[in-house]
Amino acid sequence: METDEGGEVFGMSIRALRTLIAIHRHGSFRAASEAEHLTPSAVSHQMRNLETMWGLNLFDRSAKTPRLTSAGLMLVEEAAAVVAAYDGLADKVRSDKELAGEIILGAVPTTLTGLVPAALSRLKSEHPDVRVRIVPGLTNQLLLQLDRKQVHAAIISRPDILPKSLEFSEIVTEKLVLLVSENTPDHSPEELLGALPFIRFTRDAVVGRQIETWLQRMGIEVKDAMELESLEAISSMVAAELGVSIIPDSRLASYDHLRLKKIPLEQFGPRRIVGLASVAMSPRARMVDAVRGALLDAVGT
């Protein structure tokens, strides 16, 4: 493929390599087209061009769903390194103080009205040319999106098992506390949990599973009333005296205006670790570092 527009061909090749990597990650042309925001015909056209340009058979098309050949799998490994190097070019030649571009940041819902706004405000004042796109999600969803390179970093609750391909930096450790309405009598957490309706954090979330594990360990049977994933929704329900809940005791919580009380659990009760997860050797490592610094500043302040 020859053209006077060498840069255009190079750009097309990089896009095609991204698509090839997406096919490998997602398992089919159609799934890759959705992930890369392309039409299935565009994906097929890009792959045909790659095969023609390099004279390789990248796919076995004898099956209904094309499968990568051994040459295709080898190319995927090389393509990942090439794309990462290409994405990191601009950062390598910028000065230490100059930082610009977009970073896609995942965040668990409990951080979206406290920690994240405070951190992004600091990041914007220090690096005005950095654009942050927020993708909300639960920890396991965000870990999957990190693996698929759909987000560059994610603020998550640390899970029991973290993939080896990811780096995790602790931002803050939060005790879990019993949240009750202002008018609730002063009884022990065990008594209140056994007597009043219980408003759960969703057990799809890491913190929800931590809470369930603690309840079982303590032998406490609760009366489930509802199961929610929003800290704001949970605190509003508790303030309306519809039940009690167990939540992370965040220093950046946004429910302080509600008439609520927080009761400590046992001395060595459960704790949630919130941190920033990112892909090791990310081409946006400097931007990830800037986000991490802004998060730590927000918590410290």
C-alpha positions in Angstrom: 0.0 0.0 0.0 1.8 3.1 -1.3 0.7 6.7 -1.0 2.2 10.1 -0.7 0.3 10.6 2.5 2.6 8.4 4.7 1.2 9.9 7.9 -2.3 8.9 6.8 -1.3 5.3 6.2 0.5 5.1 9.5 -2.6 6.5 11.3 -4.8 4.0 9.5 -2.4 1.2 10.5 -2.5 2.2 14.2 -6.3 2.2 14.1 -6.3 -1.2 12.5 -3.9 -2.5 15.2 -6.2 -1.2 17.9 -9.1 -3.0 16.2 -7.0 -6.2 16.0 -6.3 -6.1 19.7 -10.1 -5.4 20.4 -11.0 -8.5 18.4 -8.7 -10.6 20.5 -10.0 -9.1 23.7 -13.7 -9.3 22.9 -13.7 -12.5 20.8 -15.5 -11.4 17.6 -15.6 -8.8 14.9 -19.0 -7.6 16.1 -18.0 -7.2 19.7 -14.8 -5.4 18.7 -16.9 -3.0 16.4 -19.0 -2.1 19.4 -16.0 -1.5 21.7 -14.2 0.6 19.1 -17.3 2.4 17.9 -17.0 1.1 14.3 -19.3 -0.7 11.9 -18.7 -4.5 11.5 -17.9 -3.8 7.8 -15.3 -1.3 8.8 -13.7 -3.8 11.2 -13.6 -6.5 8.4 -12.2 -3.9 5.9 -9.4 -3.0 8.4 -8.4 -6.6 8.9 -8.4 -7.3 5.2 -6.1 -4.3 4.7 -3.7 -5.6 7.4 -3.5 -9.0 5.8 -2.9 -7.5 2.4 -0.3 -5.0 3.6 1.8 -7.7 5.4 0.9 -10.7 3.3 -0.3 -12.7 6.4 -3.3 -14.8 7.1 -4.4 -13.3 10.4 -7.7 -15.1 10.7 -9.1 -18.6 10.0 -12.3 -17.8 8.3 -13.5 -21.4 7.8 -15.6 -21.2 10.9 -18.7 -19.0 11.3 -16.8 -16.7 13.6 -13.3 -15.9 12.3 -10.5 -17.0 14.7 -7.0 -15.6 15.0 -4.3 -17.8 13.5 -1.0 -18.4 15.2 0.4 -15.5 13.1 -2.5 -13.4 14.2 -1.9 -14.1 17.9 1.7 -13.3 17.6 0.8 -10.0 15.8 -1.6 -9.1 18.7 1.3 -9.3 21.2 3.5 -7.1 19.0 0.6 -4.7 18.2 -0.1 -4.1 22.0 3.5 -2.9 22.4 3.4 -0.7 19.3 0.1 0.9 20.3 1.3 1.6 23.8 4.5 3.2 22.5 2.5 5.3 20.1 0.1 6.5 22.7 3.0 7.5 25.0 5.0 9.5 22.4 3.5 12.9 23.3 4.0 12.4 27.0 7.7 11.5 26.5 8.6 14.7 24.7 6.6 17.1 26.9 8.3 18.9 29.7 7.8 17.7 33.3 5.3 20.5 34.0 3.4 20.3 30.8 0.6 17.8 30.8 -2.3 17.7 28.3 -4.8 15.3 26.7 -7.7 13.1 27.8 -7.8 10.4 30.5 -10.8 8.2 30.9 -11.3 7.6 34.7 -13.6 5.0 36.1 -15.1 5.6 39.6 -17.3 3.6 42.0 -20.5 5.4 42.8 -19.7 6.1 46.4 -16.8 8.4 45.3 -18.7 10.5 42.8 -20.1 13.2 45.0 -17.3 13.6 47.5 -13.8 12.4 46.6 -13.9 12.7 42.8 -15.2 16.3 42.5 -12.7 17.5 45.1 -9.8 15.7 43.3 -10.8 16.9 39.8 -11.0 20.5 41.0 -7.4 20.2 42.2 -6.3 18.5 39.0 -7.9 21.2 36.8 -6.2 24.0 38.7 -2.8 22.4 38.4 -3.1 20.9 34.9 -5.7 22.9 33.0 -5.0 21.1 29.7 -5.9 17.6 31.1 -9.4 16.5 30.2 -11.0 13.8 32.4 -13.9 11.7 31.2 -15.7 9.9 34.1 -17.1 6.4 33.7 -19.2 5.2 36.7 -19.2 1.6 37.6 -18.8 -1.0 40.3 -15.3 -2.3 41.1 -15.6 -5.6 39.1 -17.1 -3.8 36.1 -14.2 -1.2 36.2 -11.6 -3.9 36.5 -13.0 -5.5 33.3 -12.9 -2.2 31.5 -9.3 -1.6 32.6 -8.4 -5.0 31.2 -10.1 -4.1 27.9 -8.4 -0.7 27.8 -11.8 1.0 27.9 -10.6 3.2 30.8 -7.1 4.3 31.7 -7.5 4.2 35.5 -10.2 3.6 38.0 -11.0 4.6 41.6 -12.2 1.3 43.1 -12.7 -0.5 46.4 -9.7 -2.9 46.7 -11.0 -6.4 45.9 -9.7 -9.6 47.5 -7.9 -10.5 44.4 -6.3 -8.0 42.0 -5.1 -9.0 38.5 -1.3 -9.1 38.3 -1.5 -6.8 35.2 -2.8 -3.9 37.3 -1.2 -1.5 39.8 -3.1 -0.4 42.8 -2.3 2.7 44.9 -4.1 3.1 48.2 -5.9 6.5 48.6 -7.8 6.1 51.8 -8.9 3.5 54.3 -12.5 3.9 55.6 -14.1 2.2 58.6 -17.6 0.9 58.1 -20.2 2.3 60.4 -23.8 1.8 61.2 -25.9 4.7 59.8 -29.2 5.5 61.6 -31.6 8.4 61.7 -31.2 11.1 64.3 -34.2 9.8 66.3 -33.0 6.2 66.6 -32.5 5.1 70.3 -28.9 4.6 71.5 -28.6 0.9 71.4 -25.8 -1.4 70.3 -25.3 -2.0 66.6 -26.2 -5.6 67.1 -29.5 -4.7 68.7 -30.4 -2.1 66.0 -29.5 -4.4 63.1 -31.6 -7.2 64.5 -34.6 -5.0 65.2 -34.9 -2.5 62.4 -35.2 -2.9 58.6 -31.9 -3.1 56.8 -30.9 -1.1 53.8 -28.1 -2.9 52.0 -25.3 -1.8 49.8 -25.6 -3.9 46.7 -23.7 -7.2 47.1 -22.4 -6.7 43.6 -20.1 -4.2 45.1 -16.9 -5.1 47.1 -18.1 -3.1 50.1 -21.5 -4.9 49.9 -19.8 -8.3 50.1 -17.6 -7.0 53.0 -20.7 -6.1 54.9 -22.4 -9.4 54.3 -19.3 -11.3 55.4 -19.2 -9.2 58.6 -22.9 -9.8 59.4 -22.4 -13.6 59.0 -19.2 -13.6 61.1 -21.1 -11.7 63.9 -24.1 -14.0 63.6 -26.5 -11.1 62.9 -29.7 -11.8 61.0 -31.0 -8.7 59.4 -34.5 -7.8 58.0 -33.7 -6.8 54.4 -35.8 -3.8 53.2 -33.9 -2.8 50.1 -30.6 -3.1 48.3 -29.0 0.0 46.7 -25.7 1.0 45.2 -25.8 4.8 45.8 -24.6 6.2 49.1 -26.8 9.2 48.6 -29.9 7.0 48.1 -29.1 4.9 51.1 -28.5 7.9 53.4 -31.7 9.5 52.3 -33.7 6.4 53.0 -32.1 6.1 56.5 -32.9 9.8 57.2 -36.5 9.1 56.3 -36.5 6.4 59.0 -37.1 3.6 56.6 -34.3 1.5 58.0 -30.6 1.4 59.0 -27.6 0.7 57.0 -23.8 0.0 57.1 -21.7 2.4 55.1 -18.1 3.5 54.6 -17.3 6.4 56.9 -16.0 8.8 54.3 -14.4 12.1 55.2 -15.7 13.5 52.0 -19.3 12.3 52.3 -22.0 14.6 50.9 -24.8 13.6 53.3 -23.8 15.7 56.3 -26.9 17.9 55.7 -29.2 15.0 56.6 -30.2 14.2 60.2 -28.2 11.1 60.7 -26.0 9.4 63.3 -23.0 7.1 62.7 -22.4 4.4 65.2 -19.0 2.6 65.3 -19.0 -1.2 64.8 -16.7 -3.4 66.8 -13.2 -2.2 67.4 -11.7 -4.4 64.6 -14.7 -4.1 62.3 -14.6 -4.1 58.5 -12.7 -1.4 56.6 -12.9 -0.5 52.9 -9.7 0.4 51.1 -10.2 2.9 48.3 -7.5 3.3 45.7 -6.5 4.0 42.1 -6.0 1.0 39.8 -4.2 1.3 36.5 -2.5 -0.8 33.9 1.2 -1.3 34.6 3.4 0.6 32.2 0.4 2.7 30.9 1.2 5.1 28.1 -0.7 7.7 30.2 1.3 7.0 33.3 2.1 10.7 33.9 -1.6 11.6 33.8 -2.4 8.7 36.1 0.2 10.0 38.5 -1.4 13.4 38.4 -4.8 12.0 39.2 -3.3 10.0 42.0 -1.7 13.1 43.5 -5.0 15.0 43.2 -6.9 12.2 45.0 -4.3 12.1 47.8 -4.4 15.9 48.2 -8.3 15.8 48.3 -8.2 13.2 51.1 -5.5 15.0 53.0 -7.2 18.3 52.9 
